[in-house]
Amino acid sequence: MPGSEMTPMLRQYRELKRHHPDALLFYRLGDFYELFEEDARVAARALGLALTTRRFSKKVRLPMCGVPHRTVTGYVARLLRAGHKVAIAEQMEDARRTKGLVRRDVVRIITPGTVVEEELLAQGEQTLLIAIVTGELGIGRLVDWETGDAAPQSTTSQSTNPQFTNLPAFGLALVDLSTGEFAATQGAGWPLLVEEIQRLRPREIVLPSASASDDASTRALCAAAGTGPEAVRVSLVPDAAAEFEPARERLSAHLPAHAGLDLDAAPLAVAAAGAALFYLQQNQVSDLAHLHTLAFYDLAHYVALDATTRRNLELTSALSDGRREGSLAGVLDCTETAMGARLLHRWIHQPLLDVTAIDARLDALQELVSPSHLPPTGAGAVPFLRSDLRGALDGLHDVERLVGRVGFGTANARDLAALGRSLARLPHIKALLATTTSSRLRSLESSLDDLSDVAGMIDAALVERPPVLVREGGLFRPGYDAGLDSLRTSARDARDWLAQFEASERERLGIPNLRVKYNQVFGFFVEITRSHLSKVPPEYERRATVRSAERFVTPALQACEAQILAAEDRAEDLEYDLFVQLRGQVAAESARLLAAARVLAEVDVLASLAEVAARYGYTRPHVDGGSVIDIHEGRHPVVERMLPAGEPFVANDTRLDGNRDGARSGGQRLLIITGPNMAGKSVLVRQVALIVLMAQIGSFVPAASAHVGLADRIFARVGASDDIAHGRSTFLVEMAETAHILVHATGRSLVILDEVGRGTSTYDGMSLAWAVAADLHDRVGARCLFATHYHELTELPDHLPAARNYNLAVVERDGDVIFLRRLVPGSTDRSYGLHVARLAGVPSHVVD
């Protein structure tokens, strides 16, 4: 369109769009956000909106769609879920007081991975953006970020995907903009990268332009994120932004506290962090001051869990419906805060490999379960530490995300007031922690800054329940600012004069229903009904006629109006400036605030795990670096909670005593578990894996006792599923998952396998199952529970010295089968499939 034919509004719109070409631009027009041209077409399709047109000149009519400003959040959320980027352009001036075109500017850029708005966030889940770079580590071993020592390179550095065999190493950085979390790691090999992406489940992936040129790689990364390519946004940065030297310089400039950090020790992690920071700085209006700490973490410190294992063990979502109920997290999560819920989710997906760290958590839980050492506190009562802590945390606001919004510059007065109320609880929580003796709880107490100065600053400034909109006024307490008090007094005095004027005019004119009113069109005016118009004095100037009355102004009334509006306008501007100043003062303390929030989150998780242990009768496991897994009267933590009231869960003993170095003889490393359908084989093997995982996150476990030798990896290959969308049959998926286990399991791993080989012909499947079991026993040396209906496999103990037969016992009585759910030594040669078919309701003539 020639420039001469462009209206000022269209020219302004296109200038804003020029700076944000890859975003859907929401352009504020009065009470609506409008989208034009191609943005309108895209948004209309994605949101199901009517696509209309708007005339910009006699010759030009452009596509347009719009949404009301009051409901824009829901529309933005839908666009983000579809992977779009949104730019919000607001009116920067009051249209009522502006002649000509209102100035507009982009005040917020939102992508799926950079959400900070409370309405767009899930409370108990992180919203993550990750950046990935690839390259050479330049060293044969990975660095232990906590000790600075070199750690052996993980066996997962081998790549089993031929597309990515030339991916020697990677750096990965993660950012949760809503909480200020900024962390990075590096490692070797495609499988390790995929597993970390699967754990993080990011909403957005940032890649250097060169890396993104490989469509297959990009699709694979999106698939690894777990929600499909349509929901994971891939954003690009220039290749130079992901190079080590520019990244180090950028991080050093943004994180001055890290000037003494040896960034050279983690080149790829630094490159990824620099790429993430570059992307955020280019795409966010905020100065990102709350991203003030970069934490390095080492993947070698945590149990490796692939996506199949996370899914089959139902760690945070049930297989049946994807809901949290029916998952391990659904049982363990008794947290009182959203911060705690997010941290518990992370612990569940990152079990520890450090016995000292595990024991520190277990010591804390022991004290929270039985705080008998605490001295009396008044009236001879003994405080129950766990309930006191949970009571202090109950109703606590999400401090992490409040601080995130403060640092990002989007927090309103109500956010600050909520933060102040939350901080006011810190001294009490710190005092409770001061009564503890376990090293972890004492460490948390010493790390907890009570932030009384910040709480006092907020409390001294803001009224208890300020309005959401800063421009509404009434945020600050009387006495906070002398200038604001003076303006408020001036406006109040003028309004008092109005009340007196109304009363005196009623008496003077003899008009009892005379009213002084206000609207935005006429300002203040006197309204007189038609029946009293004969009493209107000559100094009254008529301004408007309504159905049953006339409206008038007077010079005195206009002078008062000018005084009120001038005072209120100045007060509004001053109050806004004071609020921005206060928010900046709080943001300056974001490092202390986030540190306190993370202490609160850990206290909440520990108290939650202790509450679950006390409520459900869990016991403290003994965890060491040995090879023994010995569980006495173990129970499945989820299944026992799902049973009908009064129905007991049948507990079972399980022992695996393989050697961590994968010795070829001795002990029982491989349990061949047979038994009927519905006898509980799948429940049994899963419960062993879950008990080991719970022990390694530092939780008490559902067992009478448990001795857990650390597992470096847990693998769970259970059930049947297909991947038809990618042309993979059920059996191909089964074999791919089995191959992954055989390639990556070690002598320290725990492997549970259920019905391997059932997806093909009997003899092929049985042969494969035999060979897989033998390989895990002979070559890998992993501890393994192998549930099967191939009764021929019960001959394995005759050939493998560390293999043993077990079965789930049943009793036949009068032609019926009674499932005892009890694991006993020995094998069985029957599966009772016909009995199960009858129980399932298969017609009797079919069973016969």
JOPELIN-V328607 format. One line per field, one symbol per residue. phi: phi as a letter, one per 40 degrees, with the letter a starting at -180 (. if undefined). psi: psi as a letter, one per 40 degrees, with the letter a starting at -180 (. if undefined). Layout:
phi->???
psi->???
This chain:
phi->.ddccccdccccdccccccbccbcccbcbgcbbbbbfcdcccccccbgcccbbbcbacbbbbcaaabcccbcdcccdcccccgcbbbbbbccbcccbbcgcccbacbabbbdcbcbcdcbbcdcbcbbbbbbbbibcgbcbcccccbgccbdccccccbbbccbccbcaabbbbbbccbgcaaaaaabhcdcccccccccfccabbbcdcccccdccccccccccgbgccbbcbbbbddccbccccccccccccbccccccccccbcccccccccccdccccbbcccfcccbbbbcbbcccbccbccccdcccfcbacccbgcccgbccccccbccbcccccccdccccbccbbcccccccccccdcccbccccccbgfgcbccdccccccccdgccccdcccdccccgbccccccccccccccccdcccccccccbcccccccccccccfcccccccccccccbcccccccggcbcdgcbccccccccccccccccdcccccccdcccgbcbcbcbaaccbgcabbbcccbccccccccbcbabbdbabbbbbdcccccccccccccccccccccccccccccccccbccccccccccdccdccccccccccccbgcbcccbaccbcbbbbfcbccccccccddgcccccbcabbbccccgdcaggbcbbcbbicdgchcccccccccccccccccgbcbcacaabbcdbcabbbbbgbabbcdbgbcdcccdcccccdcccbcbcccbbbbbgcgccbcdccccccccccccccccccgccabbcabccccccddcbbcbcbcbaccbbcafgbbbccgbcbchbbbbbfccccccccgcdccccc
psi->hiddehidddddddddddegdeihhhhhgbeihiiibdddddddddefihhaihheidehhiiiiiiiddeddddddddddeeihhhhhiheihddehhahhhiihehhhidefhehdeeihdeiihihihhiiahdeieiihhddeeihiihieeehhehddfefgdiiihiihgddeehhiiiiahidddddddddddgiehhhiidddeehddddddddddeeeideehhhiiiiddeeidddddddddddgdeedehgedegddddddddddddddddeidiefdegehhhiihdeeihhhiddddddefdeiiddeeidheiddddegfieidddddddddddegiiehdddddddddddddddgfeehiighfeihihdddddddddhehigdddddddddeeehadddddddddddeeddddddddeeididdddddddehhefddddddddddiidgiidhdedifdiihedhdddddddddddddddddddddddddddefgdehhhihiedeaiihhhideedeehidehhhdihadeiihiiidddddddddddddddddddddddddddddddddeeddddddddddddddddddddddddddefiihihhaeaehhhhhfiihddddeeiihehihhiiihhhfihdefieiiagdhhhhiiiieefdddddddddddddddeefiiigidihhhhhhdihhhghahiigddefhiddddddddddddddeiieeihhhhhfheeeaidddddddddddddddddddeihhhghiegedeeeddedhdeiihiihiihhhfeihhheehhiiiiieiefdddddddeehidddd.
